[in-house]
Amino acid sequence: MKTDFNEKQIQILLIAETLFAENGFEGTSIRTIAKEAEINVAMVSYYFGSKEKLLEALIVYRTSDLKIQIENLSVEDLDPIEKIDKLIELYVNRIRCNKGIYRILHFEFATEEKEDKLKVLNEVRDRNLKSLETIIREGQQKGIFRKDVIIPLIPPTIMGTFFHFSMNKAYFKKLLALETDEDFENYIQTKFKTHIQQTIKALLIYES
């Protein structure tokens, strides 16, 4: 699938992302997307073909630059622990800045029936997992990381923790004495990110 989109296509993708996140994928029609984008339905079909293909394009649009960042990180001249820290920072920042698409994928496509329709989603997951495996295998070869780590469980550990925290925003704002939404977002970028880094490294590194 193409990774470069023109200005009108990006406008449609962003509107679709907002509507999917607010109303659900099934609850959003191509007609509604076209109305919000102030174009006719035929134009959406011309650009994307179907609602499913539009969602696939949205996934590609939101993840293509992350692919490059993760692949570059895996070959950087850093030790494996530093790479893991930077990888988690990439994940947390990406989810935080793109909550809409990740919420759609996390909650709307959790069934086997729906997931099978989104081949591109599994391609993204497999690609990112391969880069993660490269980093962890390097750490294992150097005797830094444990050999019994279940690598495929690391991404859902990161994302599951993020979504639990994010979806219970009011509770955690009160619990952590975070007065504003800005305080909450700053907390994610600092202490929450550090907590995830510590958690993943605790899974990876041999106990001293």
CORHUPE-V51748 format. One line per field, one symbol per residue. ss: DSSP state (H for helix, E for strand, - for the rest). psi: psi as a letter, one per 20 degrees, with the letter a starting at -180 (. if undefined). A space follows every 10 residues. Layout:
# CORHUPE-V51748
ss->???
psi->???
This chain:
# CORHUPE-V51748
ss->------HHHH HHHHHHHHHH HHH------H HHHHHHH--- HHHHHHHH-- HHHHHHHHHH HHHHHHHHHH HHHH-----H HHHHHHHHHH HHHHHHH-HH HHHHHHHH-- -HHHH---HH HHHHHHHHHH HHHHHHHHHH H---E----- -HHHHHHHHH HHHHHHH-HH HHHHH----- HHHHHHHHHH HHHHHHHHHH HHHHE---
psi->qqipqrgggh ggghgggggg hgiqghjpqh ggggghilrr hhgghghigr hghggghggg giighhgggg ghghjqmqqh ghggghghgg gghgggilhg hhgghhhhli qhghhhimhh ghggggghhg gghggghghg hjjgqqijpn giigghgghg gghgghilgg ghgghjlohr hggghhggie hgghggghgg hhhhqqp.
